[in-house]
Structure formats: structure tokens, C-alpha cells
Amino acid sequence: MQELQRTTRESKHATERTAILAAVVPEKAHPFVLEELDLDEPREDEVLVRVVATGICHTDLTTPI
């Protein structure tokens, strides 16, 4: 299984950089594309939640948008 999140430190004096591998749909009706993105640090009024599992219902695949 591919590691979906990597955290690296650029230096002791720089802010922490979190790189994530995200499934992105670049345009409507196009397939997902995996892209590595930089995740900003949470703002003061935000929290960072780690998702370890998810699911999809068959109706999500058949319901027209």
C-alpha cells in the first residue's frame, strides 16, 4: 500500500511542511489524478484530522449530479 502522507522538516528554523498525496478531479466528468500537494498548517480556528478509512456507497456511483 502506498504511503499517503509524508511529513518533512525543511530546517530547524523553518515551519513544518506536510506533503500529502491527494486524489484530485481536475475537471467535471474526468477521472481522479493523484497529485502531491503541500498542506498548510491549520489556522488558529481550525484542526487537522487524520482520516484512516473511508467508504463509498454504490448509490454514490449511480446517482446523477
DSSP file (Angstrom, degrees, kcal/mol; ACC not computed):
  #  RESIDUE AA STRUCTURE BP1 BP2  ACC     N-H-->O    O-->H-N    N-H-->O    O-->H-N    TCO  KAPPA ALPHA  PHI   PSI    X-CA   Y-CA   Z-CA
    1    1 A M              0   0    0      0, 0.0     2,-0.3     0, 0.0     3,-0.0   0.000 360.0 360.0 360.0 141.4    0.0    0.0    0.0
    2    2 A Q        -     0   0    0      1,-0.1     2,-0.4     2,-0.0     0, 0.0  -0.565 360.0-114.9 -81.2 138.0    1.3    3.5   -0.9
    3    3 A E        -     0   0    0     -2,-0.3     3,-0.1     1,-0.1    -1,-0.1  -0.599  27.9-167.4 -71.2 124.0    2.0    5.9    1.9
    4    4 A L        +     0   0    0     -2,-0.4    17,-2.3     1,-0.2     2,-0.4   0.621  65.7  41.1 -93.7 -14.3   -0.5    8.7    1.5
    5    5 A Q  E     +A   20   0A   0     15,-0.2     2,-0.4     2,-0.0    15,-0.2  -0.991  57.9 179.2-139.5 132.2    1.0   11.3    3.9
    6    6 A R  E     -A   19   0A   0     13,-2.4    13,-1.9    -2,-0.4     2,-0.5  -0.991  10.9-158.5-128.0 138.2    4.6   12.3    4.5
    7    7 A T  E     +A   18   0A   0     -2,-0.4     2,-0.3    11,-0.2    11,-0.2  -0.970  15.7 176.8-116.3 129.7    5.8   15.0    6.9
    8    8 A T  E     -A   17   0A   0      9,-2.1     9,-1.7    -2,-0.5     2,-0.5  -0.950  24.2-138.6-129.4 151.7    9.2   16.6    6.4
    9    9 A R  E     -A   16   0A   0     -2,-0.3     7,-0.1     7,-0.2     3,-0.1  -0.949   6.1-162.2-108.6 124.7   11.1   19.3    8.2
   10   10 A E  S    S-     0   0    0      5,-0.5     2,-0.3    -2,-0.5    -1,-0.1   0.895  70.6 -31.4 -73.4 -40.1   12.9   21.7    5.9
   11   11 A S        -     0   0    0      4,-0.2     3,-0.4     3,-0.2    -1,-0.3  -0.961  62.9 -96.0-165.0 171.6   15.1   23.1    8.7
   12   12 A K  S    S+     0   0    0     -2,-0.3     4,-0.1     1,-0.2    -1,-0.0   0.788 124.5  43.0 -66.3 -26.3   15.0   23.7   12.5
   13   13 A H  S    S+     0   0    0      2,-0.1    -1,-0.2    -3,-0.0     2,-0.2   0.548 101.1  81.4 -98.9  -9.2   14.1   27.4   11.8
   14   14 A A  S    S-     0   0    0     -3,-0.4    -3,-0.2     1,-0.1     2,-0.1  -0.530  88.0 -96.9 -93.3 163.0   11.5   26.8    9.1
   15   15 A T        -     0   0    0     -2,-0.2    -5,-0.5     1,-0.1    -4,-0.2  -0.401  49.3 -91.0 -73.8 156.8    7.9   25.9    9.6
   16   16 A E  E     -A    9   0A   0     -7,-0.1     2,-0.5    -6,-0.1    -7,-0.2  -0.470  38.9-149.6 -70.6 137.4    6.9   22.3    9.2
   17   17 A R  E     -A    8   0A   0     -9,-1.7    -9,-2.1    -2,-0.2     2,-0.6  -0.939   7.2-163.4-111.9 127.3    5.9   21.2    5.7
   18   18 A T  E     -AB   7  39A   0     21,-0.8    21,-3.5    -2,-0.5     2,-0.5  -0.949   3.6-164.6-113.2 117.8    3.3   18.5    5.2
   19   19 A A  E     -AB   6  38A   0    -13,-1.9   -13,-2.4    -2,-0.6     2,-0.3  -0.855  10.1-172.6 -99.8 134.0    3.1   16.9    1.8
   20   20 A I  E     -AB   5  37A   0     17,-2.9    17,-2.7    -2,-0.5     2,-0.7  -0.903  25.1-130.8-123.8 154.0    0.1   14.8    1.0
   21   21 A L  E     - B   0  36A   0    -17,-2.3     2,-0.4    -2,-0.3    15,-0.2  -0.931  36.4-171.8-102.1 115.3   -0.9   12.6   -1.9
   22   22 A A  E     - B   0  35A   0     13,-3.1    13,-2.6    -2,-0.7     2,-0.8  -0.863  28.0-132.1-115.8 142.3   -4.4   13.7   -3.0
   23   23 A A  E     - B   0  34A   0     -2,-0.4     2,-0.4    11,-0.2    11,-0.2  -0.845  38.5-175.0 -88.3 113.0   -6.9   12.2   -5.4
   24   24 A V  E     - B   0  33A   0      9,-3.0     9,-2.6    -2,-0.8     3,-0.1  -0.896  27.5-148.0-117.4 138.2   -8.0   15.3   -7.4
   25   25 A V        -     0   0    0     -2,-0.4     7,-0.2     7,-0.2     3,-0.1  -0.909  14.9-167.6-101.3 105.6  -10.6   15.6  -10.1
   26   26 A P        +     0   0    0      0, 0.0     2,-0.3     0, 0.0    -1,-0.1   0.811  67.5   7.9 -68.8 -30.3   -9.2   18.3  -12.4
   27   27 A E  S >  S-     0   0    0      4,-0.2     3,-1.7    -3,-0.1     2,-0.0  -0.975  94.3 -77.7-146.8 158.1  -12.4   18.9  -14.4
   28   28 A K  T 3  S+     0   0    0     -2,-0.3     0, 0.0     1,-0.3     0, 0.0  -0.311 115.9  11.9 -58.0 135.8  -16.0   17.8  -14.3
   29   29 A A  T 3  S+     0   0    0      1,-0.3    -1,-0.3    -4,-0.0    -4,-0.0   0.660 101.2 120.8  69.0  20.1  -16.5   14.2  -15.6
   30   30 A H    <   -     0   0    0     -3,-1.7    -1,-0.3     1,-0.1     3,-0.1  -0.769  66.7-102.3-106.7 158.0  -12.8   13.5  -15.6
   31   31 A P        -     0   0    0      0, 0.0    -4,-0.2     0, 0.0    -1,-0.1  -0.276  45.3 -85.6 -74.2 164.3  -11.1   10.7  -13.7
   32   32 A F        -     0   0    0     -7,-0.2     2,-0.4    -6,-0.1    -7,-0.2  -0.378  40.1-159.8 -65.1 146.7   -9.2   11.1  -10.5
   33   33 A V  E     -B   24   0A   0     -9,-2.6    -9,-3.0    -3,-0.1     2,-0.5  -0.998  17.3-126.9-128.3 133.5   -5.5   12.1  -10.8
   34   34 A L  E     +B   23   0A   0     -2,-0.4     2,-0.4   -11,-0.2   -11,-0.2  -0.710  35.8 174.7 -82.7 126.0   -3.0   11.6   -7.9
   35   35 A E  E     -B   22   0A   0    -13,-2.6   -13,-3.1    -2,-0.5     2,-0.6  -0.987  31.4-128.9-131.9 140.5   -1.2   14.8   -7.1
   36   36 A E  E     -B   21   0A   0     -2,-0.4     2,-0.3   -15,-0.2   -15,-0.2  -0.805  37.0-179.6 -87.7 125.4    1.3   15.7   -4.4
   37   37 A L  E     -B   20   0A   0    -17,-2.7   -17,-2.9    -2,-0.6     2,-0.5  -0.885  30.0-118.0-124.7 153.1    0.2   18.8   -2.6
   38   38 A D  E     -B   19   0A   0     -2,-0.3     2,-0.6   -19,-0.2   -19,-0.2  -0.814  27.1-144.8 -89.4 128.6    1.5   20.9    0.3
   39   39 A L  E     -B   18   0A   0    -21,-3.5   -21,-0.8    -2,-0.5     2,-0.0  -0.843  14.8-131.9 -96.7 120.9   -0.9   21.1    3.2
   40   40 A D        -     0   0    0     -2,-0.6     3,-0.1     1,-0.1   -23,-0.1  -0.322  30.2 -98.4 -66.1 151.6   -0.9   24.4    5.0
   41   41 A E        -     0   0    0    -25,-0.1    -1,-0.1     1,-0.1   -24,-0.0  -0.438  51.7 -92.8 -64.9 145.0   -0.7   24.3    8.8
   42   42 A P        -     0   0    0      0, 0.0    -1,-0.1     0, 0.0     6,-0.1  -0.311  41.0-121.7 -60.4 142.4   -4.1   24.7   10.5
   43   43 A R    >   -     0   0    0      4,-0.1     3,-1.8     1,-0.1     0, 0.0  -0.203  36.0 -91.0 -73.5 176.0   -5.1   28.2   11.3
   44   44 A E  T 3  S+     0   0    0      1,-0.3    -1,-0.1     3,-0.0     0, 0.0   0.814 128.8  45.0 -60.7 -32.0   -5.9   29.2   14.9
   45   45 A D  T 3  S+     0   0    0      2,-0.0     2,-0.3     0, 0.0    -1,-0.3   0.163 106.6  76.6 -99.6  18.2   -9.7   28.3   14.4
   46   46 A E    <   -     0   0    0     -3,-1.8     2,-0.3     2,-0.0     0, 0.0  -0.827  59.7-153.0-124.2 162.4   -9.0   25.0   12.5
   47   47 A V        -     0   0    0     -2,-0.3     2,-0.6     2,-0.0    -4,-0.1  -0.952  18.1-127.5-129.8 154.4   -8.0   21.5   13.5
   48   48 A L        -     0   0    0     -2,-0.3     2,-0.5    -6,-0.1    -7,-0.0  -0.911  24.9-165.8-103.3 122.8   -6.2   18.8   11.4
   49   49 A V        -     0   0    0     -2,-0.6     2,-0.6     2,-0.0    -2,-0.0  -0.932  12.3-143.2-112.6 128.4   -8.0   15.5   11.3
   50   50 A R        -     0   0    0     -2,-0.5     2,-0.6     2,-0.0    -2,-0.0  -0.815  12.9-152.7 -91.4 119.8   -6.2   12.3   10.1
   51   51 A V        +     0   0    0     -2,-0.6     3,-0.1     1,-0.1    -2,-0.0  -0.819  18.4 175.1 -92.8 123.5   -8.6   10.1    8.1
   52   52 A V        +     0   0    0     -2,-0.6     2,-0.3     1,-0.3    -1,-0.1   0.592  65.5  12.4-105.2 -13.8   -7.6    6.4    8.4
   53   53 A A        +     0   0    0      2,-0.0     2,-0.3     0, 0.0    -1,-0.3  -0.988  58.8 171.9-158.1 154.3  -10.5    4.9    6.5
   54   54 A T        -     0   0    0     -2,-0.3     2,-0.3    -3,-0.1    -3,-0.0  -0.955  11.0-155.8-154.4 169.3  -13.4    5.8    4.3
   55   55 A G        -     0   0    0     -2,-0.3     2,-0.4     2,-0.0    -2,-0.0  -0.916   6.5-143.4-145.2 171.3  -16.1    4.2    2.2
   56   56 A I        -     0   0    0     -2,-0.3     2,-0.3     5,-0.0    -2,-0.0  -0.998  15.6-134.2-140.5 142.0  -18.4    4.8   -0.7
   57   57 A C    >>  -     0   0    0     -2,-0.4     3,-1.5     1,-0.1     4,-0.7  -0.693  22.8-122.3 -93.8 147.7  -21.9    3.6   -1.3
   58   58 A H  H >> S+     0   0    0     -2,-0.3     4,-0.9     1,-0.3     3,-0.7   0.788 112.5  63.0 -60.1 -25.9  -23.0    2.1   -4.7
   59   59 A T  H 3> S+     0   0    0      1,-0.2     4,-1.8     2,-0.2    -1,-0.3   0.769  92.4  63.9 -71.6 -23.1  -25.6    4.9   -4.9
   60   60 A D  H <4 S+     0   0    0     -3,-1.5    -1,-0.2     1,-0.2    -2,-0.2   0.818 105.0  46.8 -64.2 -29.5  -22.8    7.4   -5.0
   61   61 A L  H << S+     0   0    0     -4,-0.7    -1,-0.2    -3,-0.7    -2,-0.2   0.713 119.5  37.4 -84.5 -22.4  -21.7    5.9   -8.2
   62   62 A T  H  < S+     0   0    0     -4,-0.9    -2,-0.2    -3,-0.1    -1,-0.1   0.566  88.0 101.0-108.9 -10.8  -25.1    5.7   -9.9
   63   63 A T  S  < S-     0   0    0     -4,-1.8     2,-0.0    -5,-0.1    -4,-0.0  -0.649  72.9-126.7 -79.4 122.7  -26.8    9.0   -8.7
   64   64 A P              0   0    0      0, 0.0    -2,-0.1     0, 0.0    -1,-0.1  -0.357 360.0 360.0 -68.5 148.8  -26.7   11.6  -11.4
   65   65 A I              0   0    0     -2,-0.0    -2,-0.0     0, 0.0     0, 0.0   0.423 360.0 360.0 -92.4 360.0  -25.3   15.0  -10.5
